[in-house]
Amino acid sequence: MHLPFLVNTKYFLNRSNSGFTLPEMLVVVVLIGILAALGIPNWLTFVNTRRLNTAQNEVHLAMRQARSQAIKEKLTWQVSFREHNGIIQWAVHPATVNPSAANWNNLDPSIHFDSETNFTLSNGIRKVEFDYRGNAKSLNDLGRITLSSKYGGKAKRCVIVSTIIGGMRTEKEQATAEGGKYCY
């Protein structure tokens, strides 16, 4: 008795143990290489943008915290920024406390201050002060912190103190410049 089903099964069992041929393996490797070459730059851009967004959120929250503490405690508070060993750091503290004695927090090491940052730099510290009502203490406290990636790219993220009453907003890069700035 001849069972064609068993014959076919034996054929497939023997065939599946034979493996892949060299040309088949080469085609798969080349296809994976092409897909990786196309996808890696997009993935890196995505990762850098996420890092910038996270850093922007940290800076914005630090400024909001300083403003909130100033209102809550009826004192002048400040948020300070510095670049220490290539890493941007921030600290929220009363204005009477020397920034060097403050508790500093690090942003992602791949982020740096962009040239559009315009808060005054004094002794390596950029600061924004809020008075007991939550207002920007002076016109020097109006401005922006602009962040960009150390690895290049056009992406920028900024936090802007735009009004004397302490109004803050976040922005990202624009296609056209306004007043020489792309983050407005």
N, C-alpha and C positions, 0 to 999 in steps of 0.2 A: 504494500500500500504506500502510495506516494502522497506525502502531505506538503503541498506547496507552501503552506503557512510556515512550516518548520524550515524549509529551504530558504525562504525570504528572511526569516529571523536570523538564521546562521549567516546569511550574507551581510545583514546590517551589523551583527555583532562583530564579524571579522572586519568590516569596513570601519566601524567606529574606533577600533583599536589601532588603526593604522596612523592616526594623528593628522596634523596639518602639513601641507607641503611648504617648502621654502618660499615660493612665490606668494602663497596665501599669507604667510606670516609677514613678508615684506610689505604687502599691500596694507595690512592692518597697521603695521608700525608707521608707514608713511601717512596714512589717514589720521592716526592719532597725533603725529607730529604737526600736520597741517592744522588740525583743530586747535591744538595747544598754541601754535604760533598766532592764530587769529584771536584766541580767547584771552591769553595772558595780558596783553596791554589793556584790554577792557576791564579785566579783573583788577589790575593794579590801579587804574583810574578810579574804579568803584571803591576800593579800599582806602585810597588817599582821600577821597571825598567824604567817606564816613568818618575818618579820623579828624578832618577839618570840622565837620558838623559837630562832633563830640567836643572838640576843643572850644568851638564857638559857644556851645551850650554851657560849658564850664565857666567860661569868662562871663557870659551873661548872668548866670546864676550867682557868681561871686559879686558882681556889681549890684544885683538885686539884694543880696544878703547884706552888703555894706549899707545900702540905703535903708533897708528894713531895720537893721540894728541901730542906725542913727535915730530913726523915728522912735523906736521902742525905748531906747535908753536916754533919749533927749541929749545926745552928745554928737560931736562930729566924728564920723567913722570914715575910713578910707579903704579902698581896695588898691593894693600895690602889685605891680608887675615887674619882673626882672628876667634877664636871661642869665642863667648860672650854669657854667660848664656845657653850653650849647643847648640847654633845656629851658623853656619858658616856665616860670613859676609865678604863682599868684598867692596873695595872702589878704585876708580881711581882718582889720584890727582897728581899734580906736586911733584917731589921729594923733593922740598924745603918746602912743607907743612907737618907739623907733622901729622902722620896718625890719631892721636886721634881727630884732628880737621876736618878730612875728612867726607864726606857724605857716611855713611855706608849703604849697602843694604843687606838684608837677603836672604839666600838660604832656601830651604824647611827645616823645623825643623827635619825631619826624616833622614837627610843626615849628615854624619860626615866625617872628614879627616880619610882616611885609613892609616895604618902604612907604606904604600909605598910612601906617600908624603915625598919628600926629599928637599923641599926648606928650607933654614935655618930659624929657629925660633929664633927671637930676641925680647925680651920684649913682648912676646905673639903675635907678628906680623910676618907673612911670606910675603915676598915681591919679586917682579920682577921689575927691572928698565930697561927702554929703553932710549937710548940716542937720541940726536937730529936727527940721521939718522935712527932711528927705530931699532938699533942693541941692543942686550942684553948688558947692561952696563959692566958686568963682568962675569967671569966664574961661580960665585955664583948664577947668574940669570938663569943658565941652570938647568933644573930639571923638576919635575912633581908635580902637585896637583892631588892626587888620592882620589876619593870620593866613599863611600859605604854607605849602608843603616844601620841605627842604629838597625834595627830589624833583622839583619842577612842576610844570603844568600850569594851566591858567586859572585853576580854581582858587578863589579867595573867599574868606568868610570874615565878616567884621561885626563888631558890636559898637554902636554909636550912642554916646550921650549927646542928645540933640537939643535939649532945652534946659534953661536955667532952673526949671522946677524939677529936674531930675529925670526927664523923659528919656527912656532908652529903647533902642530897637536893634534888631539884627538884620543883616543884609548879606547878599552874596555878589559875586562878580557880575558885572553887566557887560554887554557887547561894546558899548560906546562909553567914552570917558566923560565925566562931568567935573569940571574944575581940576582936570588932571588926575582924577581918581576914578577907578573902575568899580570900587566897592562903595556904593552910596545909597 
